[in-house]
Amino acid sequence: MQLRIVILAAGRGTRMRSSLPKVLQPLAGRPLLDHVIEVAEAMAPVATHVVYGFGGDQVKDAMAHRDIEWHEQAEQLGTGHAVAQAMPAFHANDVVLVLYGDVPLIELETLQQLVHLAGENALALLTVRLDNPYGYGRIVRDGRGQVQCIVEEKDTTPEERQITEVNTGVMACRAASLGKWISALDKNNSQGEYYLTDVVAHAVADEVPVHAFVTANVEETFGINDKKHLAEAESHYRKRIADRLLSEGVTLVDPTRIDVRGDLTCGQDVYIDANVTFIGDVKLGDGVQVGPNCVIRDTQIEDGTIIYPNCVIEEAHFGPRCLIGPFARVRPQSYFGSGVKLGNFVEIKKSAIAKGSKVNHLSYIGDTTMGQGVNVGAGTITCNYDGMNKHETTIKDDVFIGSGTQLVAPLTIGEGATIGAGSVITHDAPAESLTLERGKQFTVEHWKKPKKKAK
């Protein structure tokens, strides 16, 4: 007996009012469908099947990094019809788990329990109790509490509308039974569609056990149909991530104002202030502090480093005990040794800065290899682009660069060299020497500012 997962992702999502297919709408920086596939893959199925429809090429392109078997639903004739598109790929003894591309918060533990309930010859349903069940299919039980059928909202009687236990659409059962019941579906309902929910009545008629697993976590069953739902899902997702970080010992100044759009790994005694966004794969070592309003993407930050407020950091690696910001920008492919200091309004691009070096104020360092113990004065710029090509600057150990300096690459500054403030350096500077370039200062006496002529 093998597990196969089918994800229904064919809907257009007209209420999104977007040209982007609904399942590609972003949640925490990733498409809704990608979240569902991720939890599906965690179930270790023999295969994951996705039924697609509207915007199929976009959907397949967006999920190119996933191992998916694709099935087209050319006409959207209901959920039962959607599952039927994938049925030929299933084997009789497979257990099939049905998920939805617009229900992205489903939990792994819930799915594991549902598949366990399905066993070898049962139909397992995921249900939830809602204070306001309007719009959902109702779970109809008999006097003994046994599930008899699911009735869609538009087909309910007044008595059935009072039922608060509703269908989530998520179910699991053997492929042989599912295929038989789907082939018996009809469109005799208000929508004129083949309802997957009608398989429940067929299972009851065949005396197949129907087990309903009622989840207490309403948020994980949350289906997304419009931008308001999407925003609510973002809120649920942020809370889930914040709760996990807090349980791991991370200090969050305001758990409602952290945004994780990827994978965030934290060591001990990590401190994260308000309004910080983490994107992609971010690792924070022990004792790392991140100030408010920072954006950090695909970056590793080692023990004891402090990121002051309002920094933007992308694809970087910081050694231990660095001091970064405030208002620093670190662009991709930048590497920093231990104890490096970057100050306010400093931009670093594609550079390696070694242990103990400082770029403290209002400077741009690009395409540069910088040694240890270097001090870069305020307003220093590496002129690395000639309009056609980028050029490298090499700054050796223990160099002192005066303020307001322009280093015109390609260029090498020798070990222990000093560059005088206000210089434009266009040739290599020798080690252990003072190099400077300044025009002669002069004064024009009795000079008067020009005045506008009277009209």
C-alpha positions in Angstrom: 0.0 0.0 0.0 1.5 3.3 -1.1 0.4 6.9 -0.6 -0.3 9.2 -3.5 -1.3 12.8 -3.0 -3.5 14.7 -5.5 -3.7 18.5 -5.2 -6.6 20.3 -6.9 -5.2 23.6 -8.4 -7.3 24.2 -11.5 -9.5 27.2 -10.4 -9.1 30.6 -11.8 -9.9 32.5 -8.6 -12.0 35.3 -10.1 -12.5 36.9 -6.7 -8.8 37.6 -6.5 -9.3 40.1 -9.3 -5.8 39.3 -10.6 -4.3 37.9 -13.8 -2.2 35.6 -11.7 -3.8 32.1 -11.1 -5.2 31.8 -7.6 -2.7 29.1 -6.5 0.2 31.3 -7.5 -0.9 34.2 -5.2 1.9 34.8 -2.7 1.8 33.8 0.9 4.9 34.6 2.9 6.7 35.3 -0.4 5.9 31.9 -1.9 2.9 30.7 -4.0 0.0 29.2 -2.2 0.5 26.0 -4.1 4.1 25.7 -3.1 3.1 25.6 0.6 0.7 22.8 -0.1 3.3 20.8 -2.1 5.8 21.3 0.7 3.6 19.7 3.3 2.6 17.0 0.7 6.3 16.1 0.1 6.8 15.8 3.9 4.3 13.0 3.8 6.8 11.0 1.6 4.2 9.9 -1.0 5.2 7.7 -3.9 4.1 10.7 -6.1 2.5 14.1 -5.8 -0.1 14.8 -8.5 -1.4 18.3 -9.3 -4.5 18.9 -11.3 -4.2 22.2 -13.1 -6.4 24.4 -15.3 -6.4 28.2 -15.6 -2.9 29.6 -16.3 -1.5 26.1 -16.5 1.8 27.1 -18.1 2.4 29.7 -15.4 1.6 27.2 -12.7 3.9 24.6 -14.1 6.7 27.1 -14.6 6.4 28.4 -11.1 6.6 24.8 -9.7 9.5 23.7 -11.9 11.6 23.1 -8.9 9.2 20.5 -7.5 8.8 16.8 -8.5 5.2 16.8 -9.8 3.0 14.7 -12.0 0.7 17.0 -13.8 -2.9 16.4 -15.0 -5.0 19.0 -16.9 -8.6 19.7 -16.2 -9.5 21.4 -19.4 -13.1 22.2 -18.2 -13.8 23.0 -14.5 -16.7 20.7 -13.9 -16.3 20.4 -10.1 -14.0 18.8 -7.6 -15.1 15.2 -8.4 -14.3 15.8 -12.1 -10.9 17.3 -11.1 -9.9 14.2 -9.1 -11.1 12.0 -12.0 -8.3 13.6 -14.2 -5.6 12.0 -12.0 -7.4 8.6 -11.4 -5.7 6.8 -14.3 -2.3 7.3 -12.6 -3.4 5.6 -9.4 -3.1 1.9 -8.6 -6.0 0.1 -6.9 -4.2 -0.4 -3.5 -2.8 3.1 -3.3 -4.1 5.4 -0.5 -5.1 8.7 -2.1 -4.9 11.9 -0.1 -6.8 14.8 -1.7 -5.5 18.3 -0.9 -6.3 21.8 -2.3 -3.9 24.4 -3.8 -5.7 27.2 -2.0 -5.6 25.7 1.5 -1.9 26.4 2.3 -1.9 26.2 6.1 -2.7 22.5 6.5 -0.5 20.8 9.2 1.7 17.7 8.6 0.5 16.1 11.8 -3.2 16.5 10.8 -2.5 14.8 7.4 -0.7 12.0 9.1 -3.6 11.3 11.4 -6.1 11.5 8.5 -4.1 8.9 6.4 -3.9 6.7 9.5 -7.7 6.8 9.9 -8.2 5.8 6.2 -6.3 2.6 6.9 -6.8 -0.1 4.3 -10.5 0.3 3.7 -12.1 3.4 5.1 -12.9 6.9 3.9 -11.3 9.6 6.2 -12.6 13.2 6.1 -11.1 16.3 7.7 -13.8 18.4 9.3 -14.0 21.5 11.5 -16.7 23.1 13.6 -17.4 26.8 12.8 -19.4 29.4 14.7 -20.6 30.6 11.3 -20.7 27.7 8.8 -22.2 29.8 6.0 -20.9 28.7 2.6 -19.5 25.4 3.7 -20.8 21.8 3.0 -22.4 20.4 6.2 -21.5 17.0 7.7 -24.7 15.1 8.2 -24.6 12.4 10.8 -27.2 9.9 11.9 -28.6 9.4 15.4 -25.5 7.3 16.3 -23.1 10.0 15.2 -22.1 8.2 12.0 -21.4 10.3 9.0 -24.0 9.8 6.3 -23.3 12.5 3.7 -22.1 16.0 3.0 -24.6 18.6 1.8 -23.3 21.7 0.0 -24.6 25.0 1.2 -26.8 25.7 -1.8 -28.4 22.3 -1.4 -29.1 22.4 2.3 -32.5 22.3 4.0 -33.2 24.8 6.8 -32.4 22.1 9.4 -29.1 21.2 7.7 -28.0 24.8 7.7 -28.0 24.7 11.5 -25.2 22.1 11.5 -21.8 23.6 12.5 -19.5 20.8 11.5 -18.4 21.4 8.0 -16.4 19.8 5.3 -12.8 21.0 4.5 -12.6 19.0 1.3 -9.5 17.1 2.5 -10.0 13.3 2.5 -8.1 10.0 2.1 -9.1 6.6 1.0 -8.1 3.7 -1.2 -7.8 4.4 -4.9 -10.0 1.5 -5.9 -12.9 2.7 -3.9 -12.4 6.4 -4.8 -12.4 5.5 -8.5 -15.6 3.5 -8.2 -17.4 6.3 -6.4 -16.2 9.1 -8.7 -17.4 7.2 -11.7 -20.8 7.1 -10.2 -21.1 10.9 -9.6 -23.7 13.0 -11.3 -24.4 16.7 -11.8 -27.9 16.7 -10.3 -27.3 19.7 -8.0 -27.7 23.5 -7.9 -24.2 24.0 -9.4 -24.4 21.5 -12.1 -21.0 20.1 -11.1 -19.5 16.7 -10.0 -19.1 17.1 -6.3 -16.3 15.1 -4.7 -18.2 15.4 -1.5 -20.9 13.0 -2.9 -18.5 10.1 -2.6 -19.4 10.1 1.1 -22.9 8.9 0.4 -21.6 6.3 -1.9 -19.2 5.0 0.8 -22.1 4.8 3.2 -24.1 2.8 0.7 -21.2 0.4 0.2 -20.9 0.0 4.0 -17.4 1.4 3.9 -16.5 3.1 7.2 -16.4 6.9 7.1 -14.2 8.5 9.8 -14.4 12.2 10.3 -11.3 13.8 12.0 -12.5 17.1 13.6 -9.5 19.4 13.8 -9.5 22.0 16.6 -7.1 24.2 14.5 -9.5 26.2 12.3 -6.7 28.2 10.7 -5.2 25.1 9.0 -8.4 24.5 7.1 -8.6 28.1 5.9 -9.4 28.3 2.1 -8.3 31.4 0.3 -10.6 32.9 -2.3 -9.9 36.7 -2.3 -7.3 39.2 -1.2 -8.9 39.6 2.2 -8.5 35.9 2.8 -5.0 36.1 1.6 -4.2 38.9 4.2 -5.8 36.8 6.9 -3.7 33.8 6.0 -0.6 35.9 6.2 -1.5 36.9 9.7 -2.1 33.2 10.7 1.2 32.2 9.1 3.2 35.0 10.9 1.6 33.9 14.2 2.6 30.3 13.5 6.2 31.2 12.8 6.4 33.6 15.8 5.0 30.9 18.1 7.7 28.5 16.9 10.5 31.0 17.4 9.3 31.9 20.9 9.1 28.3 21.9 12.7 27.9 20.7 13.8 30.7 23.0 14.1 33.6 20.5 13.2 37.0 22.0 10.6 38.8 19.8 9.9 42.4 20.9 6.6 42.2 19.1 5.5 38.8 17.8 2.9 40.4 15.6 5.5 42.3 13.7 7.9 39.7 12.3 7.7 38.5 8.8 9.4 35.3 7.8 9.3 34.5 4.0 11.5 31.4 4.0 13.5 29.5 6.5 14.8 31.2 9.6 17.2 29.3 11.9 18.2 30.9 15.2 20.7 30.0 17.9 20.4 30.8 21.6 19.7 34.3 23.0 18.7 35.8 19.7 17.0 39.2 19.9 14.7 40.4 17.1 13.1 43.8 17.2 9.9 44.9 15.5 9.2 45.1 11.8 12.0 42.8 10.7 11.5 40.8 7.4 13.5 37.6 6.7 13.5 36.3 3.2 14.9 33.0 1.9 17.4 31.0 4.0 18.6 33.0 7.0 20.7 31.7 9.8 21.3 33.7 13.0 24.0 32.5 15.5 24.0 32.7 19.3 23.5 36.2 20.7 22.7 37.9 17.4 20.7 41.1 17.7 18.6 42.5 14.9 17.2 46.0 15.2 13.9 47.3 14.0 12.9 47.7 10.3 15.6 45.5 8.8 15.2 43.3 5.7 17.6 40.3 5.6 17.6 37.8 2.7 19.6 34.6 2.2 22.2 35.5 4.8 24.3 33.9 7.6 25.1 35.9 10.7 27.5 34.4 13.2 27.5 34.7 17.0 27.4 38.0 18.7 26.9 40.2 15.6 24.5 43.2 16.0 22.5 44.5 13.1 21.3 48.0 14.0 18.0 49.5 12.7 17.0 50.0 9.1 19.5 47.8 7.4 19.0 45.9 4.1 21.1 42.8 3.7 21.1 40.3 0.8 23.2 37.2 0.2 25.9 38.0 2.8 27.9 36.2 5.4 28.9 37.9 8.6 31.5 36.5 11.0 31.2 36.8 14.8 30.9 40.1 16.6 30.3 42.4 13.7 28.5 45.8 14.1 26.3 46.7 11.2 24.4 49.9 10.6 22.2 51.7 11.2 21.0 52.4 7.6 23.6 50.1 6.0 23.0 48.3 2.7 24.8 45.0 2.0 24.3 43.7 -1.5 24.9 40.1 -2.7 28.2 38.2 -2.5 29.6 40.1 0.4 31.6 38.4 3.1 32.8 39.8 6.5 35.3 38.5 9.0 35.0 38.8 12.7 34.7 42.2 14.3 34.0 44.1 11.1 32.1 47.5 11.5 29.9 49.0 8.9 28.3 52.3 9.9 25.4 54.5 8.8 24.7 54.9 5.2 27.4 52.5 4.0 26.8 50.3 1.0 28.8 47.2 0.3 28.6 45.3 -2.9 30.3 42.0 -3.9 33.2 42.5 -1.5 35.2 40.6 1.1 36.2 42.6 4.2 38.5 40.9 6.7 38.8 40.9 10.5 38.5 44.1 12.4 38.2 46.5 9.4 35.9 49.5 9.6 33.8 51.4 7.0 31.9 53.7 9.4 30.3 56.5 7.5 28.7 57.4 4.1 30.8 55.1 1.9 30.4 52.8 -1.1 32.7 49.8 -1.4 32.2 47.6 -4.4 34.1 44.7 -6.1 36.7 45.0 -3.4 38.9 42.7 -1.4 39.9 44.3 1.9 42.4 43.0 4.4 42.5 43.1 8.2 42.6 46.3 10.3 41.6 48.7 7.6 40.0 52.0 8.4 38.0 53.6 5.7 37.2 57.3 6.2 33.8 58.9 5.7 32.7 59.5 2.1 35.1 57.0 0.5 34.0 55.6 -2.8 35.5 52.7 -4.9 34.9 53.8 -8.5 34.5 50.2 -9.9 32.5 50.8 -13.1 33.9 52.5 -16.2 30.6 52.4 -18.1 31.3 49.0 -19.7 33.0 46.7 -17.1 33.4 46.3 -13.4 37.0 46.5 -12.0 38.5 45.1 -8.8 40.1 47.1 -5.9 42.5 45.4 -3.5 43.2 47.0 -0.1 45.8 45.2 2.0 46.1 44.9 5.8 46.3 47.9 8.1 45.5 50.6 5.4 44.2 53.9 6.5 42.1 55.8 4.0 41.2 59.4 4.6 37.8 60.9 4.2 36.4 61.9 0.9 38.7 59.6 -1.1 37.9 58.1 -4.5 39.6 54.9 -5.4 39.5 54.4 -9.2 39.7 50.7 -10.0 41.6 48.6 -11.0 43.7 49.5 -8.1 45.8 48.0 -5.2 46.6 49.8 -2.0 49.7 48.3 -0.3 49.9 47.0 3.2 50.1 49.7 5.9 49.6 52.5 3.3 47.9 55.8 4.2 45.7 57.6 1.7 45.3 61.4 2.3 41.9 62.8 2.7 40.2 64.2 -0.4 42.4 62.2 -2.9 41.5 60.7 -6.2 43.7 57.6 -6.5 44.2 56.3 -10.0 47.4 54.3 -9.6 48.5 51.7 -7.1 49.6 53.1 -3.8 52.8 51.6 -2.3 52.9 49.9 1.1 53.9 51.8 4.3 53.7 55.2 2.5 51.5 58.2 2.3 49.8 58.7 -1.0 47.7 61.8 -1.7 46.4 63.8 -4.7 45.1 67.3 -4.3 44.8 70.3 -6.6 46.5 73.5 -5.4 44.2 75.6 -3.2 43.9 79.3 -4.1 41.7 82.3 -3.3 40.2 84.9 -5.7 40.2 88.1 -3.7 37.5 90.7 -4.1 35.3 88.2 -5.9 31.5 88.9 -5.8 28.7 86.5 -6.3 26.7 87.1 -9.5 23.3 88.8 -9.1 20.2 88.4 -11.1 19.4 91.4 -13.4 16.3 93.4 -12.5 13.4 92.8 -14.8 
